[in-house]
């Protein structure tokens, strides 16, 4: 089957760049699992936080806001984000305030927003409202629908077994079919370096990091839907309402090989203990838990652009936990590069994300 673009990876990175490229030519997207967004994308905290990340990432966040808020009816709903800290967290809290532009709260104000906070434990609190719940499944399906609507193919259960360079592009083989494409797009999440090796392209040194999360019953049976996302100063833990329950994460970054991730019980217990330090309701039951891999490049910035040694091999990788919130602007940048257009987001930012920085 022939195409202009073969996209490897059916997470938010792959479907978003696939949607943008489907406006430029025929796209075939290959996902090894039975559904889209199975790995990291399906295990996201589902928050759009404009302030999350380095300055270059924040620029992508802000450039993505209008798309998230309005395209296809939008995928955002109000949430807000509050940071709380203990007395010994003063330095961490001040750094968070400076980075996020938090409005400082008194302890009673913080407890009014999350009534299970322990007023004896909360020494610092701050809030910003530039954080929203993000409907991750709807965003993925919107992008996939765009690919199909422009004549492309989205193929699941299509694990890549071999990649061969041809005179006109690439030949990608799965267990059941072969696909030819002019440009190969590597959006394989934690597996991007493996895909590069298969294609004979030097890997860049991506690092998958595990992050675990637990779903708890609503503390004390309370109505939690209007609580903000709450983060321990220095991101020692976080919690977020979810469908009448509470998600709590240790916010760990533990380096692991690419795999179908699962929560580490000890790490999860340690994170829940850090959360319990700040609240009046103990954790009595974990309903379920899971983990995802947040994959970082060596400098922890996204990698978007053609490989400097292979001009038909395109990297769209290293989202590092910000894949959903940056997807509209990151995929637009990718399409601008492929089309040879001046990047909407600006040439300086395009250079900041280019794989050429590792050459």
Backbone torsions as a table, in degrees:
resi	resn	phi	psi	omega
1	UNK	NA	128.6	-175.0
2	UNK	-99.0	150.8	179.3
3	UNK	-155.8	171.2	170.8
4	UNK	-84.8	-36.4	-175.0
5	UNK	-133.6	128.3	169.4
6	UNK	-106.9	117.8	179.5
7	UNK	-103.8	123.5	177.5
8	UNK	-102.0	114.0	179.2
9	UNK	123.8	125.0	-177.9
10	UNK	-111.6	27.0	169.4
11	UNK	-84.7	-168.3	-176.7
12	UNK	-63.0	-33.2	178.7
13	UNK	-63.2	-48.1	-177.1
14	UNK	-67.7	-45.2	-176.5
15	UNK	-70.9	-32.4	-179.9
16	UNK	-71.2	-45.7	178.3
17	UNK	-69.5	-33.6	176.1
18	UNK	-61.0	-40.4	179.0
19	UNK	-64.1	-44.4	-179.8
20	UNK	-65.2	-42.7	-178.3
21	UNK	-71.3	-22.4	179.0
22	UNK	-66.4	-14.3	173.8
23	UNK	-82.0	-10.6	-177.0
24	UNK	-110.3	-15.0	-177.6
25	UNK	174.0	-173.5	-176.1
26	UNK	-82.9	129.3	-177.1
27	UNK	-111.2	136.6	165.5
28	UNK	-119.6	119.7	178.9
29	UNK	-105.2	129.8	-178.0
30	UNK	-114.9	121.6	177.4
31	UNK	-122.8	129.7	-175.0
32	UNK	-73.4	-28.0	-175.7
33	UNK	-85.2	177.8	-176.3
34	UNK	-79.1	-11.9	178.7
35	UNK	-148.6	164.5	178.2
36	UNK	-73.9	152.4	175.1
37	UNK	64.6	32.8	-174.8
38	UNK	-72.5	-40.8	-172.2
39	UNK	-89.2	-116.4	-173.6
40	UNK	-58.7	-38.6	-176.2
41	UNK	-65.8	-29.9	179.2
42	UNK	-84.9	0.8	-174.9
43	UNK	-127.8	27.9	-176.0
44	UNK	-80.1	154.2	171.8
45	UNK	-71.6	-9.0	172.7
46	UNK	58.1	48.4	177.6
47	UNK	-125.8	138.7	170.7
48	UNK	-105.7	104.1	-178.3
49	UNK	-112.8	106.6	-177.0
50	UNK	-58.7	-26.6	-173.5
51	UNK	-92.2	-1.9	-174.8
52	UNK	-79.0	129.1	173.9
53	UNK	107.3	175.1	176.1
54	UNK	-67.7	170.9	-174.1
55	UNK	-58.3	-36.6	179.6
56	UNK	-66.0	-37.8	177.9
57	UNK	-70.7	-40.4	176.9
58	UNK	-58.4	-37.4	176.7
59	UNK	-62.5	-40.5	175.7
60	UNK	-65.1	-42.4	177.7
61	UNK	-54.7	-50.9	-175.6
62	UNK	-66.2	-35.9	178.1
63	UNK	-70.6	-18.9	-179.8
64	UNK	-90.2	-13.1	-169.6
65	UNK	-60.7	-48.0	-176.3
66	UNK	-60.6	-39.8	178.3
67	UNK	-62.8	-49.5	-179.4
68	UNK	-60.1	-37.7	-174.3
69	UNK	-77.9	-29.5	-169.6
70	UNK	-126.8	-31.0	-174.0
71	UNK	-66.7	134.3	-177.6
72	UNK	55.4	31.9	179.8
73	UNK	89.3	-6.2	177.2
74	UNK	85.6	159.1	-178.8
75	UNK	-129.3	14.3	-174.4
76	UNK	-108.4	150.2	169.7
77	UNK	-143.8	154.3	-170.4
78	UNK	-63.4	140.7	174.4
79	UNK	-144.4	-62.6	-173.9
80	UNK	83.9	159.6	-177.6
81	UNK	-137.0	131.0	178.6
82	UNK	-120.1	137.0	174.8
83	UNK	-108.5	132.7	177.9
84	UNK	-126.1	149.7	-179.5
85	UNK	-144.7	155.3	174.1
86	UNK	-82.6	173.8	179.4
87	UNK	-58.0	-37.4	-178.2
88	UNK	-78.2	-0.6	-178.5
89	UNK	-98.1	18.1	-172.6
90	UNK	-56.4	-46.0	-176.9
91	UNK	-66.6	-44.4	178.7
92	UNK	-62.2	-42.7	-178.8
93	UNK	-64.9	-41.8	179.3
94	UNK	-63.4	-37.5	177.1
95	UNK	-64.9	-41.4	177.8
96	UNK	-63.8	-41.4	178.5
97	UNK	-59.6	-45.2	-177.9
98	UNK	-65.5	-40.7	-176.5
99	UNK	-74.3	-41.6	-173.1
100	UNK	-96.0	-9.4	-176.6
101	UNK	64.1	45.6	-176.0
102	UNK	-70.8	144.1	168.4
103	UNK	-88.5	123.5	-175.0
104	UNK	-70.8	142.8	179.1
105	UNK	-120.1	151.3	168.2
106	UNK	-76.7	163.5	177.6
107	UNK	-60.0	-44.2	176.2
108	UNK	-60.3	-36.2	177.7
109	UNK	-65.0	-40.8	178.2
110	UNK	-64.6	-42.1	-179.2
111	UNK	-68.2	-27.8	175.9
112	UNK	-67.8	-31.7	179.3
113	UNK	-79.2	-32.0	177.4
114	UNK	-136.4	91.9	-169.1
115	UNK	-62.6	-14.7	179.6
116	UNK	-89.0	-0.8	174.6
117	UNK	-62.2	141.7	178.9
118	UNK	-87.7	112.8	-177.5
119	UNK	-62.6	-22.3	177.0
120	UNK	-77.4	-16.9	-178.8
121	UNK	-99.4	-27.7	-174.7
122	UNK	-85.1	109.0	177.2
123	UNK	-98.0	-26.5	-177.5
124	UNK	-136.7	145.3	175.2
125	UNK	-154.3	146.9	177.1
126	UNK	-152.5	155.9	-173.7
127	UNK	-134.6	142.7	162.2
128	UNK	-135.4	148.2	-174.2
129	UNK	-101.0	6.8	-178.3
130	UNK	-90.8	45.6	177.8
131	UNK	-138.9	134.0	-175.2
132	UNK	-134.9	149.0	165.8
133	UNK	-64.4	143.1	-178.4
134	UNK	-124.8	124.8	179.5
135	UNK	-77.5	92.9	-172.4
136	UNK	-66.6	-41.3	-179.1
137	UNK	-64.5	-42.1	179.7
138	UNK	-63.3	-40.1	179.8
139	UNK	-63.6	-45.1	178.0
140	UNK	-60.0	-46.4	-177.7
141	UNK	-67.0	-34.5	176.4
142	UNK	-61.9	-45.5	179.0
143	UNK	-65.6	-42.7	179.7
144	UNK	-63.0	-38.6	178.0
145	UNK	-62.9	-36.4	178.5
146	UNK	-66.3	-41.3	176.9
147	UNK	-57.6	-51.0	-177.9
148	UNK	-65.0	-39.1	-178.8
149	UNK	-64.5	-25.0	178.1
150	UNK	-97.1	17.3	174.0
151	UNK	89.6	6.3	179.2
152	UNK	-85.1	174.7	-179.9
153	UNK	-120.7	135.6	173.1
154	UNK	-115.0	113.0	-171.4
155	UNK	-118.3	120.6	174.9
156	UNK	-99.6	172.4	-173.2
157	UNK	51.3	41.4	-176.1
158	UNK	-127.2	63.5	179.3
159	UNK	-67.2	133.4	-179.0
160	UNK	-77.6	128.6	-180.0
161	UNK	-106.8	-27.5	-179.8
162	UNK	-157.3	148.3	177.2
163	UNK	-132.4	128.8	-178.0
164	UNK	-128.5	135.2	174.3
165	UNK	-77.2	134.5	177.1
166	UNK	-117.4	178.6	179.7
167	UNK	-67.7	-22.5	-176.8
168	UNK	-118.3	3.6	-178.4
169	UNK	158.5	-120.9	-171.9
170	UNK	-137.8	146.8	171.7
171	UNK	-118.3	121.4	-178.7
172	UNK	-116.2	127.6	-178.1
173	UNK	-111.7	131.9	169.5
174	UNK	-110.0	-176.2	-178.9
175	UNK	-65.6	-23.2	-172.4
176	UNK	-119.8	-10.0	-174.5
177	UNK	-160.1	167.1	173.1
178	UNK	-121.3	144.9	-176.7
179	UNK	-131.4	135.5	177.2
180	UNK	-112.1	139.4	179.6
181	UNK	-150.3	152.6	-179.4
182	UNK	-75.2	-39.7	-178.9
183	UNK	-125.7	134.8	177.2
184	UNK	-102.9	125.2	-179.3
185	UNK	-108.1	119.9	-178.8
186	UNK	-96.4	100.1	179.2
187	UNK	-126.8	43.8	-169.2
188	UNK	-92.3	19.6	174.1
189	UNK	60.2	-127.5	-177.6
190	UNK	-63.9	-16.7	-175.9
191	UNK	-99.1	12.3	-173.4
192	UNK	-62.6	-38.5	178.9
193	UNK	-67.7	-34.4	176.7
194	UNK	-64.6	-42.0	177.7
195	UNK	-62.7	-41.7	179.0
196	UNK	-59.7	-45.9	179.1
197	UNK	-59.6	-41.2	178.7
198	UNK	-60.0	-33.7	-178.3
199	UNK	-87.3	-0.2	-178.4
200	UNK	77.2	22.3	179.3
201	UNK	-107.4	138.9	-178.4
202	UNK	-64.0	130.6	176.4
203	UNK	-67.2	157.5	-177.2
204	UNK	-101.3	-7.5	178.0
205	UNK	93.2	41.0	178.5
206	UNK	-71.4	148.4	-174.4
207	UNK	-126.5	108.8	174.7
208	UNK	-75.4	134.5	179.0
209	UNK	-122.2	127.6	179.8
210	UNK	-78.7	139.6	170.0
211	UNK	-133.5	129.2	-175.2
212	UNK	-103.7	161.1	179.2
213	UNK	-153.5	148.7	177.9
214	UNK	-125.5	143.9	172.2
215	UNK	-103.3	124.2	-177.9
216	UNK	-112.5	153.5	168.6
217	UNK	-60.2	152.9	177.3
218	UNK	-55.1	127.7	-175.6
219	UNK	-57.2	124.7	178.7
220	UNK	63.0	18.0	-178.9
221	UNK	71.1	17.5	-176.6
222	UNK	-72.8	161.6	171.0
223	UNK	-83.3	115.0	-171.5
224	UNK	-107.3	-3.0	-167.4
225	UNK	-60.9	-26.8	-177.3
226	UNK	-99.3	3.6	176.0
227	UNK	-68.8	147.5	172.8
228	UNK	-75.2	167.9	163.5
229	UNK	-66.9	137.6	-177.6
230	UNK	-122.8	131.0	-176.1
231	UNK	-123.0	132.5	172.2
232	UNK	-69.9	138.3	-177.4
233	UNK	-49.0	135.2	-176.0
234	UNK	75.2	13.1	-178.1
235	UNK	52.7	53.8	175.7
236	UNK	-79.5	-19.3	177.4
237	UNK	-170.8	166.9	169.2
238	UNK	-151.6	160.3	174.6
239	UNK	-140.5	154.5	-175.3
240	UNK	-154.4	133.1	175.1
241	UNK	-62.6	145.9	179.9
242	UNK	-154.7	106.5	174.7
243	UNK	51.4	46.3	177.7
244	UNK	81.8	-1.4	177.6
245	UNK	-112.1	-175.2	177.0
246	UNK	-129.3	124.2	173.3
247	UNK	-88.9	133.1	177.3
248	UNK	-129.9	132.1	-179.4
249	UNK	-126.1	141.4	171.6
250	UNK	-69.3	-12.0	-178.7
251	UNK	57.7	36.4	-178.2
252	UNK	-79.5	160.2	170.5
253	UNK	-131.5	90.1	-179.6
254	UNK	-109.7	121.6	-177.8
255	UNK	-68.2	131.6	-179.3
256	UNK	-143.0	161.0	173.1
257	UNK	-73.9	161.1	176.3
258	UNK	-59.9	126.5	178.3
259	UNK	-167.0	174.0	175.7
260	UNK	-77.9	98.0	-166.0
261	UNK	-70.5	151.9	173.6
262	UNK	-141.3	156.9	-175.9
263	UNK	-70.2	141.1	171.9
264	UNK	-86.9	121.1	-173.4
265	UNK	-60.0	-40.3	-178.3
266	UNK	-68.6	-44.1	178.3
267	UNK	-61.6	-41.8	179.0
268	UNK	-63.5	-43.5	179.5
269	UNK	-62.4	-39.9	179.0
270	UNK	-65.1	-40.3	178.2
271	UNK	-66.9	-41.8	177.5
272	UNK	-63.1	-34.3	177.0
273	UNK	-65.5	-39.0	177.7
274	UNK	-64.8	-39.8	175.0
275	UNK	-62.5	-45.1	-177.1
276	UNK	-63.2	-27.5	177.4
277	UNK	-57.9	-24.7	-170.5
278	UNK	-106.4	0.2	-173.8
279	UNK	-129.6	164.6	-178.9
280	UNK	-94.7	-15.7	-178.6
281	UNK	-102.7	117.7	179.5
282	UNK	-70.3	157.7	174.0
283	UNK	-78.9	115.7	-178.9
284	UNK	-102.5	-20.0	-176.2
285	UNK	-160.0	136.0	170.8
286	UNK	-103.0	117.8	-177.8
287	UNK	-74.3	-40.2	177.5
288	UNK	-162.1	162.9	177.9
289	UNK	-147.3	158.5	178.5
290	UNK	-159.9	178.0	177.6
291	UNK	-147.0	157.2	175.3
292	UNK	-135.5	163.8	-179.9
293	UNK	-105.4	120.9	175.5
294	UNK	-99.5	114.7	-169.7
295	UNK	-102.7	126.5	-175.7
296	UNK	-114.7	145.3	169.3
297	UNK	-77.0	171.6	-178.8
298	UNK	-57.1	-31.3	178.3
299	UNK	-104.3	8.7	173.5
300	UNK	69.7	16.3	172.3
301	UNK	-106.0	155.0	176.2
302	UNK	-59.2	154.7	176.4
303	UNK	-118.6	114.9	-175.6
304	UNK	-135.5	111.9	176.9
305	UNK	151.1	172.7	178.5
306	UNK	-71.8	141.9	175.2
307	UNK	-62.5	135.2	-176.2
308	UNK	-66.7	-17.4	179.9
309	UNK	-104.4	-11.1	-178.0
310	UNK	-139.0	95.3	-169.6
311	UNK	-69.8	-4.2	175.9
312	UNK	-111.5	13.5	178.5
313	UNK	-113.4	117.4	-172.5
314	UNK	-112.3	126.4	176.7
315	UNK	-90.2	132.2	170.8
316	UNK	-139.8	85.0	-160.8
317	UNK	-151.9	173.8	174.5
318	UNK	72.8	37.0	-177.7
319	UNK	-67.4	-28.5	170.3
320	UNK	55.2	41.0	177.2
321	UNK	90.8	-0.5	179.4
322	UNK	-119.3	20.7	-175.1
323	UNK	-61.2	-46.0	-178.7
324	UNK	-67.0	-46.7	-172.2
325	UNK	-71.5	-26.8	179.6
326	UNK	-95.0	-5.4	-169.8
327	UNK	-53.8	-46.7	-178.3
328	UNK	-60.7	-47.0	-177.1
329	UNK	-75.5	-37.2	179.7
330	UNK	-64.9	-42.7	-179.8
331	UNK	-70.7	-32.5	175.8
332	UNK	-66.3	-40.8	175.9
333	UNK	-60.1	-44.5	179.1
334	UNK	-58.7	-45.9	-179.4
335	UNK	-64.6	-38.6	177.8
336	UNK	-61.3	-42.4	179.8
337	UNK	-64.3	-47.3	-178.4
338	UNK	-62.4	-39.3	-178.3
339	UNK	-79.3	-8.0	-179.0
340	UNK	74.6	25.0	-179.9
341	UNK	-94.4	159.3	170.8
342	UNK	-64.5	127.2	-176.2
343	UNK	-63.0	131.2	176.9
344	UNK	-55.7	-36.6	-174.7
345	UNK	-81.2	-9.0	177.2
346	UNK	107.7	148.0	-175.5
347	UNK	-66.9	-35.1	-178.7
348	UNK	-64.1	-44.1	178.7
349	UNK	-68.7	-36.7	176.7
350	UNK	-58.4	-41.4	178.5
351	UNK	-66.9	-36.1	-179.3
352	UNK	-62.3	-31.1	-178.2
353	UNK	-97.4	-3.5	-175.2
354	UNK	-68.6	140.2	174.1
355	UNK	-65.3	-15.3	179.6
356	UNK	-62.3	-18.4	-178.9
357	UNK	-68.1	-17.0	179.4
358	UNK	-96.4	-0.9	-175.6
359	UNK	-72.4	NA	NA
